[in-house]
Amino acid sequence: MATLLQHSSLGLVLVAISTACSSASPSAIVAHAGAGGGSSAGASGAVSLPAAGAGGAAGGATSMGGGAAGEPVTATPDACPPSWTTTERCGSGSTPPGPAPDFGSHVVILGPSSSTSEVQDKLNQVNQQMDGDQFDSNGYAYLFKPGHYGSADKNLDVRVGFYTHVVGLGKSPDDVLITGAVRSKAYLDNGNATCNFWRTAENFAVIPGAGIDGGTNIWAVSQGTSIRRAHIQGSINLHDNGWSSGGFIADSKIDETINSGPQQQFLTRNDDLHDWQGHNWNMVFVGDADAPPSSWPDPPMTVVDKTPLVREKPFLYLDENGNYLVMVPKLKKDSNGSSWADGSPPGSPISIDNFYIAKPDKDSAMSINAALSAGKHLLLTPGDYQVDEPIRITKPNTVVLGLGLPVLTPTQGNAVLSIADVDGVSVGGVLIEAAKKSSATLLLAGDAGSSVDHSKNPSVLFDVHCRIGGNIEGTAAVCFTINSRDLIIDNTWLWRADHGAGADWNSNKSDSGIVVNGQNVTVYGLFAEHFQKFQTLWNADGGSVYFYQSELPYDPPNQGAWMEAPGKNGYPSYKVADGVTTHQAQGIGIYSFFQNEVHASNSIETPTGPGIVLHHMMTYGSGTGGIDHVINGQGADHSPD
C-alpha cells in the first residue's frame, strides 16, 4: 500500500489501494482533505461546530478519561444479585432445569469426551456447506461444552463460515479451551475478505496451533461479524494477507499481538489488547486496556478510555450439573477492559426452561408472540422465520437470543420485530431481512412519541443486522426505527445490497438504514451502507456514536435521481436533523464508489452549535463522481482524478 501524507487545515491526504466486495483486482483510491481538488477523500479531526456565524475549530483530541474497571449499575432496587445459580425469585423456571432442549439439527453440540478427529469431522461437514455460502437463510451453531479440544500434536480447526456461530458453554471463556484455531479465512481470491460477512464466535479460549496458519489465529472479516468474550492465548490477525473491511471485538483478551494489516477499519470495545499493530483508514478503541496511543490523522486511531454505558451480551452456559442457563450481565458504566478475568458472575442467570425454544419449521409470529405474552424469554434456533406480523416484545427485561444467526423475514409488508417502550430488553444475534412487499420499517423500538426515561435500565441490541436484497429481492423504507429513549446498540450492520438478488436502484429500494427519534440513544459500531437517501438520520438530542462506517450507494443512475434538495447534490450519509442541539460522534468513515458521474455535496450534515461535537471524520472515494465536502461545506472538493 502506497501512502502519501499531506497535511491541511482539516486533516490528511492518503493515497491507497482498495477493493469493494468483489473478486476483481483492487482499484486505486485517492483520499484527500483540505484545500485543493483532484482527489477523492478527506479526513478531519475533532470539530465542535459553533453557532451560526461563528468560526469553526479543528483539532484531534479524543480521550475521555481514565481507565478504572467498570462500575456495575443497579437497574432497580430489587434487582437480582450477581450469581451463577438461580433462586426462586431470580431466574428459576417452573420446572427444574434439565439437559439441553431440542435445539434442532442445525445446532451441533460438542463435548470434550469425543476425539479430536470426531469433533473435526462434524465441523468439516458443516463448514463444507457454509464456507462459501454467502447468501442463505439457514445457519449453524456449534455449542462447545466445557473442556479442552485439540492438542499441540493434533490441532482442532474451527472454521467459521457464513452464518456460523461458535458458542462456548463455560462460565468463563477459559472453560472451553481449543488448541488449534477459531478462524475466518478469506472467501475470495488473493486473501480478499471484504465479503466475509455474517458470522460470530463467543465465550471460548484458543491457543493458536503451530499446525494452522503458522500459529497465528486468522480472523479475516468484514461487516456483520463479531468476537465476544474470548481469550486469544497467542496472536491474532484481522486479515488473511488481503483486504478486509471492518469488524468488532468486545469483552475479550488477546495475550500477544493483534495485527490489523490491510483491515480497512475496525472497532474494539472493552478488550485487553496487549499489543495492537497496524492501522489503515479508521481504527476505533473504546474502553480498551492497553489500547494504542490516540492519534489523528496519521495514524488514524480514535481512543476513548472508558466505555460510558454498556451491558454485555447475554450468553448461554452450563452449570456443574449440566443444566443450561442464560447469564444476563448487569449494566456497567465508565468501564475499561474485559469483564470476566476474576471469574465473578457478571449478572444474574435465567434457567433455560424460562425460554421458548422457537424453530422456523414449526413456529409463526402467532406462536412466538403467545409465548412472549405468557412471560417467556425467546431463543431462536437457526433458519428463516417467515412472519406475517411483528414478533412483539412487550414485557420489561425480556431476553431474545439467536443461535446460528436466525433470519426474520416479513410476509405482509410488516415489521418483523417490535419492542415496546419498556425497560431492559436484550436482543442478540438476529438477521432481519426485507421481502418483496415493502415494509415501512423492519425493526421498531417504541412507538412514535415515546418519552419514558430508561436510563437506569436501557434496552440493548447486540449483533442485530439488517439487509435489503442480496439473498432475496426485498424492499423496505427503513431498517431500524428507534423511538425509545436511552436504547443502546452494540454492533450492527445495515445493508442495502450492492450485489446479489434484486440489487438494483429500482428494485431493492430503501431510504435509510436507521432513523433515531428517541433521546440519548448510543451506538457502539454502526455500519450503514448503500441506502438511497440518508444512511443514518438522527432526529433527537443526546445521541452518541462510537465508530461509524458507511458507503454511499454505488448505483444512483444520474445526479437528477439522487438529490437531497434542488441545488443540493446527493444525500449525506450521516444526517443530524436541524432541530437537534446535542450530539456527539467519534471515528466516522464515509466512502463513495459511484458507478456513474454523481456527487454528494457533503458526507455529514449537522446543525451548528456547541452541543454538536464530532471527532475524527474521514472520507474516501473511487471511481466516478465523488464527495464534495466532509461536513457542512467544510473540507475540499473530493472528486476523483
N, C-alpha and C positions, 0 to 999 in steps of 0.2 A: 504494500500500500504506500503510495507516494503521498506525502503531506507537505503542503506549503502553508506557512504561517504568515499572516499579515494582520496586524492589529489595527483596529479602528475605534471610533468612539463607542460603538456598541458591541464589539466583540472581535471576531476572528475569521480568517479565511482558511478553509481547508479544501484541498483537492483530494478526492478519494475515489476508490473503485468499489462499486456495489452492484447488487442484482436484486430484482424482485423475486417472488416465489416462483421460480422458473428454472428449468434446466439449461436455459440459454446462457451464452457467455456473459460475464459481468459487463455492465456498461459504465462508462465514465460518469462520475458525478462531480460537479464543482460546487463547493459550498462557500458562501460568502456572507460577510456582514460589513456594514459601514458604507462609506461613500463610494460612488463609482458603480458602473454597470458591467455587463458581460460576464456574469456569474450567476450561480443558481441557488445559493442558500445563505442563511445568516445565523449569527449567534449573538445573543445579548446576555449581559449579566443581570444582576438584580435591578429591577426597575420599580420604584414606588411612584405611582402615577399621581401627579399633583392635580390640584383643582384646575378647571379650565382657565387658560390664560397664563398659568404659571409655568415656569421652566421645568423640564424633565430632569431626571437623575439617572445615572448608570453606575453600576458597581458590581461586586461579585461576592458579597458576604452571604453565607448560608447557614452558619452554625446556629443552633437554637438551644444551647445549654449544656449541662453536664452529662455524666454518664452513670448515674446511680441505677441500681436494679429497680425493676418495675414495682409500683405500689398497687396491691390489689384494691379494687374499689368495691365496696359492699353495695349491691344493687338495691336491696330493700332491707329494712330492719330484721326481717325474719328469714333472710337468705340462708340456704343450707351451708354448713361449714365445709371447708375443703376435706375431702375424704376419698379413699379408693373403694369404699364399700357403701352400699345403700342402707338407709334406715326406713322405718315405716313411713316417716314424714318426708324423707328425702330420697326419691328415686326408685323405691321398690315397686314391684309390679303387683298385680292382683293374684299372680301365681308365682311360686318360687322360680327364679331364673334357671334355665336349663341349658342343654347343649345348643349347638348352632341351629338357628331356624333354617328352613329350607330357603336358601338364597337363590336357588335356580342353577341351571347348568353353566351360566357364564360367570359364576363366582367359583374360583378354584381355591380350595382350602388345602394348605400345605403344612406338613409337620416335620420336625427335625428327626423323627424316627425313620423317615424314608431316606434311602441312599441319595447321594448327590446325583447319580445317574437317573434315578426315578423322578426326582424333582425336575431335573433338566429336561427330561423327555416331555413332561407335562407343560413346562414353559415353552418348549420349542413348538409343540402342537398349536398353542395359541398364537405365538409370535409369527408362525408361518401365515396365519390369516391376517394379522393386524399390522405387520411391519410396514407394508406398502399400501394400506387400506385408507387412503386419505379421506374419502367421503363415504360415510356409513352412518347408521343409527344404532349399531349394536356393538357395545364394548365388552370388555372383560375386566374382572378384578381378581388379583391374587391376594389371598389372605394368608400371611405367614404367622403360624403360631410361634410363641417364644421358643428360642433355641438357636443353635449355631448351624448354619448351612454352608456347605462347601469347605474347602481346606486349602492350605498353601499348595498341596500337591494336586488337588483337583478342584479348580475354581468353579463356582456356580455363576453362570452368565444370565442375569435377569435383564432381558431386552425389553424396553418399554416402548412399544409401538403406539400407533394411533389408538385412541380410546382405551388405553390400558392404564389401569390404576393399581399401583403396588401399595399394599397396606400391611404394616407390621402390627401385630396384636398384643404388643407388650405395653406395660405401664411406662416404660422408658424406651427411647429408641434403641438403647444398647441391649434390650431384651431380645431383639431379633437381629442377630449378627450374621452378615453374609460375607464370606471371603470369596472375592471374585469381582463382580460388578453389578451395579444397578444403573443401566446406561441407556442413552438415547443416541443412536448413530444417525448420520445424515441420510435423509430419504432420497435426495437427488444426487447426481454425479458430482465428482470433484469436491466432496466434502460439503456440499451446499445443503444446509439445514434450515433454509428460510421457509420451508413448508412443513417443518416438524411441529405440528400443532397438536392440541387436544390430548394431553397425557399428564399423569401426575404420579408422584411417589411420596409416601409419608410414613413416619414413625418406624424407622429402621436405622441400622448402622451397617456400614460396609467397609471392609478392609480391601482396598483395591488389590486385586491379584496380579502377580507378575506375569501370568499367562494371558492376560487380556489387556490390549492397548498399552502394553509396556508398563503396567502397574499404575496408570492414572485413570480415574473414573471419568468417562466421557458423558457429558450431559449437554448435547448439542440440540438446542430447542429454539423455538420462536414463540409466537403468541399462543395464549390458551393453555399454558403449561404451569406446573409448579412443583417444587420440592418443599415439603413442610416437615418440621420436627424430625430432622435426620442428623446423623452423625457420620461424617465422612472421615474415616480414620486413615487419612492419607491426603492425596491431592485430587483435584477435580478440574477438568477443562470444560468451559461453557461453549465449546466449538468442536468441530471434527476436521480441523485444518481447512476450513472453508467458511463462507458466510453463514451467520445465524442472526436471528432478528428478534431479540428480546426474550425475556423470561423473568421468573420470580422465584426467589428462595426465601423462606421465612422460618424463624424459630429453629435454626439449625446451627451445627458446629462443623467447621472444616479444620482439621488438625494441622494440615500443611498448606499447600498453595492452592488458591483458586485463581485460575487464569482465564481471562475473558477473550483473549486472542482477537479474531475478527468479529466477535459478537458486537452487533451494532449498538444495542442499548440494553440495559438490564436494571432490575430493581432487587435489592436485598433489604429485608426488614427483620430486625431483631435476631441477627445472626452473630455468631462468634467466628470472625473471618480469618484471623491469624495473619495471612499473607496474601492480600489481593494483588494481582498483577494484570496489567493491561488496561486499555481504555480505547474508546473509539468515538462515538457521537454523543452519547447521553447516559452516563452511569450515575445511578442514584442510590444512596445508602441512608436508610432511616433506622435509627435505634440500634446500630450495629456496634458490637465490641470490636476493637482493632480495625475499624474502617480506615481506608487510605485517607491522606490529607485532603481537605476540601480545596478545590482548585477550579477556576473557570477563567478563560475558556480552554486553556491548554495546560494540562489535560482537563476534559470536561467532567469533573467529579463534583456532584452535589451531595453534601454530607449534612444530615440532620442528626444531632447527637442523641436525642430522645424521641421515641415514638409517643406522640401526645396522648392518644387514647386508642386502645385496641383490645379485642378479645381474640384469643387464638381459636382456630377451627376446632369444633368438637371432633373426637376421634374414638374409634371402636377399639376395645381391648378385652382381654380375658383376665378373670381373677384366678386365684390359686386353685379353684375347683373346676376351672374350665368353663365358667359361665361368662356369657357375653354381656358387656355393658358399654355404654357410650359416656365418655367423660365430656362434660361441658365446662370449659375453662372460665374463670372469673374475668371480668373486665379489669384492665390494668391501665394505669396512666404513667406518663413520663418514664417509660421503660427502655432498657438498653440490654442487648444480648439475649441469648436463648433462655427459655423458661424452665427447663427440665433437669438441669445438671445435678441438683441436690436430691432428686427423687421425690420431692414433696408433691402431693396431689395438687394440680393446678386449679381444681374446681370441685364440683360435685357430680357424681355419676347418675345415670339413668339405666335401669335394667332393660335389657333388650325386649322383654315382653311388654314394655310400655310403648313399643314401636309397632306400627302397622307395616308389615313387610310387603311392599307392592311389587307386582310383576306385570310387565307390559302385555302378556298374552291373556291375562285374566282380569286386569283392573281397568276401570274407567275413571273419569273425573268424579262420577257419582259415588263409586265405592270408596275412592280415596277421601272425598270430602265427608262422607259419612263417618269414616274412621277419625278424621281430624276433628269433626264436630263432637264426637264422643270423648275427646280428650287425648287421643293417641298422638304420639310423635310419628314421623314418617321416614322410612328408609326405602328408597327407590333402587331396585336392582337393575342391572344393565338392560338396555333396549329402548325402543321407541314407544312412548306413551302418546297415543292419539287422543286428544281431549277436546270435547265439544263445549266445554265451559272451563273457567279457570280452576285450578287447584287453589282452594281458598284456605288461607291460614288466618284464623280468627282469634285464636287464644294466645295470650302472652306466654313467652318463654318456650314456644314450640320449637322443636329441632327437626329439620328436614335435611337428610343426608343422602347423597347419591353414591352408589358403588358402580365403578366402571363407566362413569360419565353418561348417565341416562339422558335421553333426549325427550323433551316435551314439545309436541307439535300440535298446533290448533287445527281444528277441522271446520270451524264455523266463523272464521274471522275474529275469534275471541282472543283475549289474553290467555296465557297458559298458567300464569302464577299471579295470585293476588294476595298481598299481605295487608291485613287490617292495620289500622293506626294504633297498635298495641306495643307494649314493651317487649324487648328481649328475644325476638325471633332470631334463630340462626338457620340459614340456608346455605348448604355447601355442596359443590361438586355436581352441578347440573348444566346441561347444554340446552338452550332454548332456541327453537328453530321456527322460522316463518314458513307458511304454506301458501298455496296459490291464492286463496281468498284472503284479502288483505286484512290485517289487524291494526287497530288504532295504536295499540301498544302491546307488547308481548309480556312484559312484567310490570305490575302496578304495585307500588308501595304506598299505601294510604290514599284516601280519597282526596279530590281537589279541595283545597282549603284546610287541610289537616293542620292543627296547631298545637297538639299535645306535646308537652316537653318530655322527651325520652332521654335526656342527657345522663341520668343515673343508670339507665338500663337500655341502651340503644339496640336496635336490631342490626344484624351484620350479614352481609352476603359474601361468602367465601368461594372463589373459583366458580362463579356463576357466569357463563359465557353465552353469547348470542350470535346467530348467523342468519343472514338473509341471502338465500341462494347458495350455490356451491354443491350441496348434497342433493337438494331437490329445488325445483322452481318455487320461489316464495317472494312475498312482499309484505311489508309492514311499515307503517309510518314511523314508528319509534321502537327501539328495543326495550329500553328501561324508562319508565316514568316514575320519578321519586317525589312523592308529595309529603311523606312523613318527615318530621324533623329529626335531626341527630343521627340518622342512619349512617352506618359505616360500610363501605365496600372494600374488600380486601382481595384485589386481583381480579380483573375482568377484561375480557376481550370481546368487543362489539364489532362485528364484521359484516359489512355488505360485500358479498363475494366479488372478486375480480376475475375469478376463473371457476370452472365447473358448471353445473347445471343452472341454467337461467341467468348466467352472469352477463347482463346486457343493460344498457342505460334505460331501455324501455320495458324491461322485464322485471328484474329484481329491484323494484322501486322502493326507496326508503329515505325519509328525510334526515333523521338523526339517530345517533347511537344512544344518547342519553339526554333526557330533559330533567333538570333538577328544579323543583318548585318548593322543596322543604328547606327550612333554615338549618344551618350548622351541619350540613352533610359533609362527610370526609371520605376521600378515596385514596387508598394506597395501591397504586398500579392501575391506571386507566389507559387501556389500549382501545382506540376507536378509529375505524378505517372505512373510507370509500363511500360514506353516505352522501346523499345528493344535495343536502343543504348544510346545516351546521353539524359537525361530528358530535360536538358537545354544546349544549345550550343550558346556561346556568341562570336561573331567574330569581334566586333567593340569596339573602345575606348569609354570611358566616361560612361559606364553603371553603374547603381546603383540599388540594390535590397534591399528592406526593408522587411524582413521576407520571408523565403523560407522553404517550407515543401515538402518533396519528399520521396516516396517509390520506391526502385528499383524494377524491375519486379520480381514477385513471381516465374515465370514459365519457366526460361531457363531449357531445358531438361538435359543439361550437360554442363561442362565447355567449351568443344570444340565449342559448339553452341553460346557461349557468350564470345567473346574475342575482345578487342579493337585492339590488335596487337599481333603478335607472342610473347609469353612470358609475356603478359600483360593481366591478368585475368579481365574479365568483362569490364564494362564501368563505369566511374564516373558519378554520377548524374549531377553534376554541372561542366561544362567544359568551361573554358575561353581559347580561341584559342591562340596559341603560339605567334602570332604577336601583340597581344593586349598589350598596355603599361599602360593603366589606367582603373581601375575597382574597385568598392567598393561594399561590401555587408554586411548586419548586421542581425544576428539572422537566422542561417542556420541550419535546422534539416533534416537529411537524415537517412532513416531506411531501413533495409533489413529483409525480411521474406521469404527466399528462400524455395521452396518446395523440391529442390534437392541439392546435395553437390556441390555448385558453390561458387565462391568468386569474389569480386570486389577488385582490388588492392588498389583503392582509392575511397573515396566518392566525393572528389573535386580535380580537377586538374586545375592549373593556371600557367601562366608564372611567373617568378620571377622578382622582381624589386620594387623600392619604390612607384610606382604608383598603385600597386596591393595591396589593403588593405581589409581584411576580418575580421569582428568582430563576435565572439561568434558562433563557429561551434560545432555541436554535431552529433554523430551517435548512432543509436540503432539497435539491431539485435535480431532475434529469429529464432528458427527452425534450419535448417542445413546450412552449408556454413557460409558466413559472409563477412564483410567489413574489409580488412586488415589494412588500414590506413585512417586517417581522410583526410589529404591533402598532396599531393605531397610526399608521403612516410613518412610523419610525423605522429606521433601517433602510438599506439601499434597495434599488431595483435588483431583483434576483433572477432575472431571465437567463436561461441557459445560453451559452455561446452559440 
